[in-house]
Amino acid sequence: MQTVLSMRNICKSYYIGTGELKVLKNVNLSIEKGDFLSILGPSGSGKSTLMNIIGCLDTPTSGEYILSGRNILNMDEFELALVRNREIGFIFQNFCILPRLTALQNVELPLIYSGMPFSERKIKAMEILERVGLSDKMHNLPNQLSGGQQQRVAIARAMITNPSVLLADEPTGALDQKTGDQIVSLFEQLNRDGITIVMITHDCNIAVRARRIIHILDGIVSEQELKPFVS
């Protein structure tokens, strides 16, 4: 199996006055290509901090982080921005799609930043939207879409650069139970197609849908056994 990312003895502390707040404590984590991993923990457990480090939005105080064979901790801000654009596909709780752009235009955005010509990026965006079940909604604005459809647009946008990892932060948190279940079912299908997914959640019912579960509490992680893969 190909290792997509590995963390060794990752620690993160914040300093308040003369005091030290230890948020992550010697986190060790390895994710293989094709994994579907849930990071499960309550508010204040450190899961958001761990997500930010995985997504190269923050850096650890100490430890080692290797993503796609590269040491993230040796990179400058420009290099980290390229990694966020090319290696990590972000999916947020509140969708974070632009209200004045159509579904198609929202999905195209990362390809604009990467310099892909218009005709190529339009074709690719159309293909991705079809893959997430929105072939008939490509020209709709976000306010013409349901919450579940907006999240599908966000998933398509995250996938468009063929990133090493889809990183989903509470992806069902703004959705009703039925719609949230549909979104997780979409993740399951994408994972069966070989896409690597890391999903951060506080919901046990969502977390158990992944193939692996990492529990985090007080900045310490522990892992449940790998679930058998069913195609």
C-alpha positions, 0 to 999 in steps of 0.5 A: 500500500502507498502511504499518503501521509504520516505523522510522527510524535506531532505535538501542538501547544499554544502559549497564553501569557507564561502558561502552555496549553498542550492541544496535541500530544505525541500524535502518530498517524498513518494514512494509506491510499484508498483509506476512509478515516474518521477522526472522532472527538468532542468539542475541545478534544483537539480534532480541529487542531489536528485537521488544520495540521493535516490540511497544512493550515497550521504547523505543529510545535514539534514532530514530523509530517510527511505528505505525498513523500514531502516533509511539510515542516520544511516548506515555506508559505508559498510551498504550503499554498501549493500543497493546499491547492493540489494535495488537499481537497477541503470540504467544510461544514457550511459548504463555503461555495461562492454565492454569485457563481454557478455550481459549475463556476464554483467547481472550476475555481481551483483549476483557475488558480492552477492555470488550466485553460478554460475549455479543459477546466469546464469539461473537467468540472462538468464531469465531476459534477455528473459524478456527484449527481448534479449534471442537471444543476450545473448552471444553478446558483447556490441559492437555487440548490438545497443544502445537500446539493450545495455540499455536493458542489463543495465535494466536486470542487474538492475533487477537481484537482485530484488531490491526495486526500479529501479532508471533510470537516463536519461535512453533515453538520449543517444538514438534516439526518436524511441528507447527511446520510446521503452525503456519507453514502456519496463518500462511501462510493467515492472511497470505493472508487479509490479516493482517500478520505479523512472525515472529522466529526463528533457524531458516532453514527457518522464516524462508524461509516468510515473504514477506520476510526481515530478517537481523539480526547484531550489531544491523545489519539487511539484507533479502532480496528480496520473494518473489512472493505466491502466493494 
